[in-house]
Amino acid sequence: MLNCPACANEAIPREYRKIAAGLFPVDGFPVGLCPTIEQILGFAKILGLGTDNKQLIPVTANAGDLEKLLHSFENNLDLLIRKTWVEKAEENRKENLLDRLPVFINGIEQEKYPEVVEEFGIILEELAWLFFGEESRKDDFTEYTMRIDTQMGLFWWYGNQLCSPRALEWIKRTDKGIQKGILFLGICFLANF
């Protein structure tokens, strides 16, 4: 899992903390509660996702639009992975990550969101490694990415929070609309990265 200690929440710019805390509260969600679509859309806004992408997050999204988004996501991620320079010894890592994409997309198409969220965590961890190397394993990784670019840092914070054991627990207990919305935040971001 990406390294994002509790102190990473302090690195979130003050104007975004309330929105971030609504998406993933520091103390976790009480049983039966989870973020709302409005909170998910609020976080989409601070990630810089435009109106077109925000329409894909709610459960009411058109199947054709979702298909286009998934195609764009897969193509963009494939390109990002292939264009990332790594040492010869790390080439297998890239290939393994590329092999995960079709399985991930298939899980989304079958609406197996809790399982897909766990797979997304693995993809994000490997992607962070390809982009940032050992830096992605350090305690200050979230702060580091926020210093580079606030939206990118918030994305990596979101990825770590999404794949935390406490988030995975409430994701299993919530409805498919919220599961889909929370997952599609990351998909929309990477489709436009």
C-alpha positions, 0 to 999 in steps of 0.5 A: 500500500502507498505510504500515507501516515496520519500526518499526511492529512496535515499536508492537505491544504486547509481549504480542502481538508473539510472536503477530504475529511468528508470523503475519508474521515480521520477516525473512519466512518461509524457503522452504517455511514459512508460518503455521499455522492455530494461529497464524492463530487466535491472531491472530484471538483478539487481533483480538477475533474470537469463537468463531463467526468463528474457526470460519470461518477453518479450511479445514473451515468450512461452506459455508453459514456462509461464505456468511453471512459473505461476505454480512455482510462485503459488507453491512457494508463497503458500509455503512461506505463509503457512510456515510464522509464525503468531499469532493465530489471524493473521491466517485468514490473511494467509488464505485470501491471499492464497484464492487470488492466484487463482484469481490472476493467472486467471487474468493473464491467461486472460491478464487483466494486469491493474486489475492484477497489482492492485491485485498484490499490495494487495498480496505484501502488505499482504506478506510484513505484513506476513514477516515483521509485523508492520515494513512493515508499517513504513516509512523506510521499503524500506531502512530497507529491503535494509539493509537486502539485496539489491535485496530484498529491490529493489523488495519491492521498485519495488512493491510499485512503481508498485502499486502507483496511478501514475504507475497504470495510465500509466499501463492502457494506455500502451500496453500489452507487457509492462504491462506483462513485468512490472508485470512479474518482480515481478512474476519471483522474487517471483517464485524464492524467 
